[in-house]
Amino acid sequence: MKDKQQSIEEDEIDLGKLFQTLKRRIFTIIFITLLITTATFIYSYFLPPIYSSSVKISFSNEKKSSMSALIPNSLSDLTKTTEKRLETVKLTLETIDFINMAINNLNLSQRYFIEHNYRKDEIYQFENLDVFLDIHDDALQEKDETLYNKFFKITPIDKKQFVLTVDLLDYNQTHDFGELIKSDYFSMKVTKKSALADTNYYIKKENPELLADNILKNLTTTILSDDVLEISYQNSVPRRAKEVVAQIAKEFRELTLTKKTSELKKRLDFINSQIGIIETQLKGEGKNLKDYQKKNQTFFTLENKNRIILKQLSEKKELIKKLKLQLQALNSFQQALKRDELNTVSLLNSGIELSSIKSLIELFQTTNIELEEMKLQAKNTEKALTQRPQLERLIQELQEEKIKLKELNFNFTYNHPEVVQANSNIADIKEAIDAYIKTDIKRLNQSKYSIKKKILSNIITTKKNIKNKISFLKKDITKSDALMQTIPEKSLTVQELKRKFLVSENIYTFLLQKKMETEMSLASIIENTKIIENAREALKPIKPNKKLIVVVGFITGLILAIFYVLFKAMLDTKIRTEEDIKELTNIPLYGSLPNKKNKRFFDEAIRNIRTNLQFILPKNKKCINILISSTIAGEGKTTTIAYLAEVISQTKKRVLIMDLDLRKPRLYQELKQSNKLGMTQYLTADLELNESIQKVTEYLDFFPAGAVQPNPSELLMSEKFKETIQMLSKEYDYILFDTPPIGSVIDAKVLVPYADIVLLVVRANLAEKGFIEYFQRIKEETDIESAGIILNDVKHDKSQSYGYGYGV
């Protein structure tokens, strides 16, 4: 329980220290926060607004007529309401070729801007200017530069003239409106339509070859359901966003319709041509039958037995023709399949049963679609166009590595190890993606070849069976022909003419039915692809949310400022406050001194130190020796000892200040006394004791250091110095030793045994924390009876008190 309470107390102390640290650096926190917030505000101000427009397309799943068999499978896939079909549609929409085709009729390469409040605001087009701009990019290829995406600045002078500025070319010339400007690098014509505003106009042109890539970056296709696809496009101009997405939807609808109708039109043309041939043939055969019957008066009928034989013979001959057509269709299908074309129309029309190879055909179609997807993926390795987890993971890693490289390039050069490593990682990932795609394409090709082989094997078997049937039928026909020899020749001729006429009539009827069904299918195709929600011009931008950006910037700035302050405090090795000293040592702190310029507060702090020393003075000792030092020069020990001696003497105690910094004496300057004669002359027997001590005030005397000697340490360790201290102790109540810095030379350590109290003066924001630790070791090594620390040059705070003191 005690440990738990102690832990809580420590946490509270740490929390208090944390707030104290933040309080001391409050202005730094405010400055950093305001700086980042201001930068974020400026950044958000210059961010262009982004508008979005979208269109929704529905792919209905209507029942198809019986003529759907005439539609090639490659086109009928577009009418399936499956996720796979919509994925294929997505792939089509996200290809460079399709986007180029879609935007061909839109003028998207020229972009227009008007200067407003130091910002270039993009608009759809100039209301009062017509601008023609043609860039001759070949002229700049030698310089490895381009005018594409560079601003052409138009500054109107008056109603007739303007100044054209092109920074890249250092071009700045005056031209007339309507003048054709010709340069080696560009041609331009600016025509004024109406009065101009008092502002600058800007125009820039995008590279037409990269236009589709830029559109794809801001184009999003989303599958909303099994039969609805949403196409969205983002742009800084709402009207342009609407036009682009509407044009893409229109082109895709027309493309879908064209692809679905092209084959049907070909089939319809073929049926019409066959109808013409059969119609001519039917008329001829009807006329031949009528003429023959009229000429030979053969309107009689055959006997029942002979009629049955003749009918069977006719049916067998008709069946042979049908089987030959099937054989021809199988040959066409076989040749097309060898070319990787799969079309079952001719097989269905000839009446061939496909149930045995239906699953193989569907598998071939699926494999073929996957293969096309992977080939498309090979051209777009940075987009996850297929649903393969491993490939999606690799592409995601590639995108993350590219973002990382972009950040590194912002901060480092191309030769930096991290940039080199990032480029190497990107190359490795791309290689892995390429290897995966090649492996998958190879696998799909092998699978496709295997399926094709099985289908071809089945077709060969079917052809063999058909040929056997034809051979068998021909043998039966030969036998039937022998029986028909007994039938009168004229009757046979009439029956043959009737048979040919009926066959042609049946074929004609069949073709007319097929024509009607094909025309109905062709007329109803457009219903399968509908735009259910047209593109609209956005009224408000979707991004950036400038208020949110500024708020996030403020919060980020505050967090970074606090982190900076705490991190700097964690790495800070300087002594800043009393708390820093208390954390480093158990040596008591006897007081904190403000800067000497604040005389009133400085004097009060000195008196507080004097008061605090009363609690540790040795009892029953006539003279108290106090040694005051520092760890390095410049911490204010000399000033401190001078003022402390003065306030002690004000209590009517006899005080002697001894300047024992024999190497660099400075105390005499602080007391405004002479240093010509002093301790060094006295210890070398050149001066008497009473001649060395100077009177400062009634109760304050000064023993200067005297001339600098080469061996000050030896003088302080002499027996005469020891005797001198003993003699002076009988005459004074307090002797204060001003010594060299305790961390610099041995002199101060030599004097420690003579002192009853050792005080270390440390200057805030200058002294290192290691100085306190060093003083702690000296105290332990020399067995100092009483030691203390005085913190000097502390920033004055009206809420602060000094020692036990009196709040000021």
Secondary structure, 3 states (H helix, E strand, C coil): CHHHHHHHHHHHHHHHHHHHHHHHCHHHHHHHHHHHHHHHHHHHHHCCCEEEEEEEEEECCCCCCHHHHHCCHHHHHHHCCCHHHHHHHHHHHCCHHHHHHHCCCCCCCEEEEEEECCEEEEECCCCCEEEEEEECHHHHHHHCCCCCCCCEEEEECCCCEEEEEEHHHCEEEEEECCCEEECCCEEEEEEECCCCCCCCEEEEECCHHHHHHHHHHCEEEEECCCCEEEEEEEECCHHHHHHHHHHHHHHHHHHHHHHHHHHHHHHHHHHHHHHHHHHHHHHHHHHHHHHHHHHHCCCCCCCHHHHHHHHHHHHHHHHHHHHHHHHHHHHHHHHHHHCCCCCCHHHHHCCCCCCCCHHHHHHHHHHHHHHHHHHHHHHCCCCCCCCCHHHHHHHHHHHHHHHHHHHHHHHCCCCCHHHHHHHHHHHHHHHHHHHHHHHHHHHHHHHHHHHHHHHHHHHHHHHHHHHHHHHHHHHHHHHHHHHHHHCCHHHHHHHHHHHHHHHHHHHHHHHHHHHHHHHHHHHHHHHHEEEEECCCCCCCCCECCHHHHHHHHHHHHHHHHHHHHHHHHHHCCECCCHHHHHHHCCCCEEEEEECCCCHHHHHHHHHHHHHHHCCCCCCCCCCEEEEEECCCCCCCHHHHHHHHHHHHHCCCCCEEEEECCCCCCCHHHHHCCCCCCCHHHHHCCCCCHHHHCEECCCCEEEECCCCCCCCHHHHHCCHHHHHHHHHHHCCCCEEEEECCCCCCCCHHHHHHHHCCEEEEEEECCCCEHHHHHHHHHHHHHHCCCEEEEEEEEECCCCCCCCCCCCCC
